[in-house]
Amino acid sequence: MDNWKSLKAECKLGNAQLMAVSKGQPTERILPLLKAGQILFGENRVQEVFHKWPSLKQDYPEIKLHLIGPLQTNKVEKAIRLFDCIQSVDRIHLAQTLKQEMSRLNINIPLMIQLNLGDEPQKSGVSLSKADDFISHCKYELKLPIIGLMGIPPFKENPVPYFKDLVTLANRHDLPERSIGMSLDYKEAIQCGSTLVRIGTALFGSRLQ
């Protein structure tokens, strides 16, 4: 809990929210954070949330869950029902499917666009060169509730220029939320203007699965 308290304090000082990334973590590791007052969690897979979180939400109804991993279009309906925000909108077909399913279900949840900040072929996300057009399409043509951007800088590179690119893009499109910064670079992200840092290892240690 000491780690959680210090991270929480650092985030509050920098006007950022602390998201506990609980992917691959069993309930017994999550419960101490819930009891301490952590309510915002990030998960990577729809199926894991479906099996792990409904019972926890019964005991802690204030929990907020964000999907931070890739989303397949055939799992959009489940994702809309399970999550309070989807951060990984990264392609037109997915954006169109989200629009259709939210209209059909009459459930409107906030969305974030995932950027591939370093144009890395192994990573999901919209490249910076295509981001302006993609954001405009989602916001103004599909009229999706886009609230911000999410991104991960290339590993072992200075993250600051990449964080600044994302923040500049968010400002240009009047998007208030910037989901940047993880266990190794959250301090730099907060300094660059992150509003939400995604912390897993620094809170839970290594994943058990």
Secondary structure, DSSP 8 states (H G I E B T S, - for coil): -HHHHHHHHHHHHTT-EEEEE-TT--HHHHHHHHHHT--EEEES-HHHHHHHHHHHHHH-TT-EEEE-S---GGGHHHHHHH-SEEEEE-SHHHHHHHHHHHHHHT----EEEEEETT--TTS-SEEHHHHHHHHHIIIIIS---EEEEEE---TTS-SHHHHHHHHHHHHHTT--EEE---TTTHHHHHHHT-SEEEESHHHH-S---
